[in-house]
Amino acid sequence: MTPKSEHLVDLIFDKFKNYKRKKIFLERKNFHKFILSLLKED
């Protein structure tokens, strides 16, 4: 993952973690894996 995309994933992760309406349980490592699986080309 490029540093720019890594930074973008971190920003999205932080937004999810600070979302107040619903409690969201995320781990940064799992979130990164999920994003990578979405970006992965088959």
N, CA and C of each residue as an Amber inpcrd file, in Angstrom:
protein
   126
   0.8580000  -1.1720000   0.0000000   0.0000000   0.0000000   0.0000000
   0.9040000   1.2350000   0.0000000   0.5360000   2.2030000  -0.7920000
   1.3420000   3.4210000  -0.8570000   1.1200000   4.2600000   0.3960000
   2.0400000   5.1280000   0.7330000   1.8680000   5.9760000   1.9220000
   0.6070000   6.8360000   1.8470000   0.2730000   7.2830000   0.6490000
  -0.9320000   8.1050000   0.4910000  -2.1990000   7.2940000   0.7850000
  -2.2760000   6.0810000   0.2620000  -3.4470000   5.2480000   0.5200000
  -3.4740000   4.7830000   1.9740000  -2.3020000   4.5490000   2.5420000
  -2.2050000   4.1800000   3.9610000  -2.7790000   5.3020000   4.8350000
  -2.4350000   6.5090000   4.4830000  -2.9410000   7.6690000   5.2210000
  -4.4630000   7.7910000   5.0730000  -4.9560000   7.5570000   3.8800000
  -6.3940000   7.6140000   3.6330000  -7.1430000   6.5570000   4.4510000
  -6.6040000   5.3490000   4.4980000  -7.2100000   4.2740000   5.2940000
  -7.2210000   4.6600000   6.7680000  -6.1510000   5.2550000   7.2410000
  -6.0940000   5.6910000   8.6380000  -7.1410000   6.7690000   8.9310000
  -7.3290000   7.6780000   8.0030000  -8.3500000   8.7180000   8.1910000
  -9.7520000   8.1190000   8.2530000 -10.0350000   7.1750000   7.3710000
 -11.3420000   6.5140000   7.3770000 -11.5390000   5.7500000   8.6760000
 -10.4990000   5.0450000   9.0960000 -10.5670000   4.2920000  10.3460000
 -10.8820000   5.2130000  11.5200000 -10.2080000   6.3410000  11.5940000
 -10.4390000   7.2900000  12.6850000 -11.8560000   7.8390000  12.6580000
 -12.3920000   8.0830000  11.4730000 -13.7790000   8.5650000  11.3580000
 -14.7530000   7.5200000  11.8890000 -14.5170000   6.2620000  11.5230000
 -15.3870000   5.1950000  12.0200000 -15.3060000   5.0670000  13.5340000
 -14.1160000   5.1570000  14.0710000 -13.9350000   4.9970000  15.5150000
 -14.5810000   6.1400000  16.2940000 -14.6790000   7.3170000  15.6920000
 -15.2490000   8.4760000  16.3730000 -16.7250000   8.6780000  16.0740000
 -17.3300000   7.7370000  15.3720000 -18.7460000   7.8370000  15.0230000
 -19.5790000   7.5990000  16.2760000 -20.4060000   8.5600000  16.6490000
 -21.0860000   8.5210000  17.9470000 -22.4540000   7.8300000  17.9300000
 -23.1180000   7.8060000  16.8070000 -24.4820000   7.2740000  16.7850000
 -24.5470000   5.7880000  17.0490000 -23.6020000   5.0710000  16.5390000
 -23.5490000   3.6280000  16.7570000 -22.1580000   3.2550000  17.2040000
 -22.1070000   2.2860000  18.0500000 -20.8150000   1.8240000  18.5100000
 -20.2490000   0.8570000  17.4740000 -19.0760000   1.1510000  17.0060000
 -18.4390000   0.3260000  15.9900000 -17.1630000  -0.2560000  16.5840000
 -17.0680000  -1.5620000  16.5380000 -15.8890000  -2.2410000  17.0620000
 -14.9770000  -2.6000000  15.8970000 -13.8710000  -1.9180000  15.8280000
 -12.9090000  -2.1460000  14.7620000 -11.5080000  -2.2450000  15.3360000
 -10.7320000  -3.0560000  14.7020000  -9.3100000  -3.0730000  14.9980000
  -8.6030000  -2.5760000  13.7460000  -7.6180000  -1.7640000  13.9390000
  -6.9200000  -1.1480000  12.8110000  -6.3700000  -2.2160000  11.8480000
  -5.8020000  -3.2590000  12.3860000  -5.2150000  -4.3080000  11.5480000
  -6.2740000  -4.9800000  10.6730000  -7.4090000  -5.3110000  11.2530000
  -8.4850000  -5.9410000  10.4940000  -9.0670000  -4.9960000   9.4590000
  -9.1570000  -3.7360000   9.8020000  -9.6710000  -2.7480000   8.8710000
  -8.7420000  -2.6150000   7.6680000  -7.4490000  -2.6120000   7.9170000
  -6.4700000  -2.5420000   6.8270000  -6.5950000  -3.7590000   5.9130000
  -6.7600000  -4.9140000   6.4880000  -6.9250000  -6.1310000   5.6850000
  -8.1730000  -6.0360000   4.8190000  -9.2340000  -5.5340000   5.3870000
 -10.4870000  -5.3860000   4.6520000 -10.3110000  -4.4370000   3.4670000
  -9.6970000  -3.2890000   3.7070000  -9.4770000  -2.3210000   2.6360000
  -8.5780000  -2.9190000   1.5540000  -7.5600000  -3.6180000   1.9530000
  -6.6800000  -4.2650000   0.9760000  -7.4380000  -5.2890000   0.1410000
  -8.3450000  -6.0150000   0.7670000  -9.1210000  -6.9970000   0.0110000
 -10.0450000  -6.3050000  -0.9890000 -10.5130000  -5.1130000  -0.6740000
 -11.3480000  -4.3760000  -1.6250000 -10.5270000  -3.8610000  -2.7970000
  -9.2950000  -3.4760000  -2.5360000  -8.4440000  -2.9060000  -3.5740000
  -7.6980000  -3.9550000  -4.3880000  -7.7000000  -5.1560000  -3.8850000
  -6.9460000  -6.2230000  -4.5400000  -7.5520000  -6.5440000  -5.9090000
  -6.6720000  -6.6610000  -6.8750000  -7.1220000  -7.0100000  -8.2210000
  -6.9930000  -8.5170000  -8.4080000  -8.0260000  -9.0990000  -8.9490000
  -8.0020000 -10.5570000  -9.2080000  -7.6930000 -10.8340000 -10.6580000
